[in-house]
Amino acid sequence: MSSPILDKLAELGLQLPAVPAPVAAYVNCVRTGNLLFLSGGLPIDGERRIIGKVPTDVSVDEAKEGARIVILNRLAVIQEEIGSLDKIVRIVALNGFVNSAPDFHGHPQVINGASELLVEIFGEKGKHSRTALGAAALPLNVAVEINLIVEVED
């Protein structure tokens, strides 16, 4: 069965990873009505982890790539939850957290990695409201964490 969104991912040279297991006492996704509330995802791709403070340990470009990895992980969760990414009506909101050095203020540039990828994949449906914040520390010392709210079909 053809999937326009999976075809778009392939066109971009991307594929969905295995669904990551939660790293603490929570679930990856909660559905209420037509909304999915996705827990914060981390930039983990197999054995690769984007770890450290931005920009002292991790460059802005590396952290931006980490944000893209998080989105692919979150999309894998959605695929598992609803069976097809083609059922996404809209990406409603994205909240991004950057493990920041105290004097770093480029959080939006890091989280742009996630926002830009969502628009590349979903077009207008990928445009969302957003928060981009710095944090003193993140779980597992990752460089970035992102959660999403997504509207889906019945």
N, C-alpha and C positions, 0 to 999 in steps of 0.2 A: 504494500500500500504506500502510495506516494505521500510525502509530507513536505509542503512548501517550506516550513521553517527548518526542518532537518536538511533539506536541499540547500537552503540559504547558508546554513552552517558549513556544509561541505564546500560550497562555492567560496567561502571565506577561509577554507583550509582548517576548519575547526571541527571538533567532535565532542559529544558529551562524555564526561568521565563517568566512572561508577559513582553511585550515590554515596557521598561521604557519611559515615556514622557520626552521630552527635558526640561531642567530646565531654559532655557533662549530663546533668539530669534535665533534659528537655527533648522535644521532638523537632525534627527538621521543618515541619509544616503543620499548620492548623488551618482547616477550612471552616468558614462560617458563611453560609449563603453562597454568593458568587465571589467571595474574596478569599484569597490564600494569604496567610501571614507567614512568611518564611523567616526562620531564625537566622541569626547572623552566621554567614559563611566565611570560611577562612581560605587564604591563598595556598591551598595544598593540592598538588597535582602529582599523584603517585607518591614517590619518595621526595619530590621537590617541594620545599616550603620556602616562601618568601618571608624571611625572619629579620627582625631588628627595627631600630628606629630610623625614621626618614628625617632628614637626608644623611645622617651620620653613618649608619650601617648599610642602608639601602638607598640607592638613588631614586629620584622621583620617577624616572622611567621604569625602573624595576618595580617600584610600588604600583605604578600605573598598570603594568603587566599583571601584577598580583591581583588588582581589582578586576581585570578581565578573567583571570582564573576563577575568582569567586563567582562571577556571573555564570560561567559555564557550570560550576558546581551547583548553583542555585537552580539553573535550568534543568539539570539532571533530577533534582528533587521534584520540580514541577512535573516533569515528564512522568516520574514514578507515581506522583499523586493523582494526576488526572488523565494519564494515558497518552496525551498528545500535546505538544507545544502549540499546535494549530488551534487549540481551544482557548488560547490567551486572547482576551478582549483588549486588555490594556495593562501596561505596567503603570501602577498608580503612584507608588512612592518608593524611593530608595533612600536608605540611611547609611552613610558611610563613615567609618571611624578609621583614623590614621594614627599609627603608633609614632608619635611625633617627638622630635627633639624639642626642647623648651622654646627655642627661638624660630621654629619652622612655622610658616603661615601659608604654605602652598597646598593645603588640604584639597581645595577644589580641583587642582591639576591632577592629583592622584585619583580622586574619585571620578574624574572625567573618563578614565579608562573604562569604568563600568558603564557610565551613562552613554558614552559614544558607542560602545559595543551593542547595547540594547537598541539604540536607534539604527545601527547597521543591520541588525537582525530583523527587527520588527517594524521599521519605518515609523510612521506616525504613532502607531500603537506602543512604541517603545519610549515615547516622550513621557516624562514623569516629573513629579515634584521631588525635591531632594534636600537632604541635609548632609553637609560634609564637615566633620568635626575632627579635631586633634584629641588624642588621648595620651595619658602618661604611660599607659601599658595596655596591652591586649592579650587575650588568651594565647598560650604557647609562644609568646613573644612575636607573633606574626606582625607583619607590617600594616595590614589592612583587614578590616572586618566589615561586611555589608549585609544588611537585611533588606527584604523587599515586601511590598504589598502588591498583589497582582489580582486583577479582575479576570474571571474565567467564565466560559459559557456554562449553562446548566448541565 
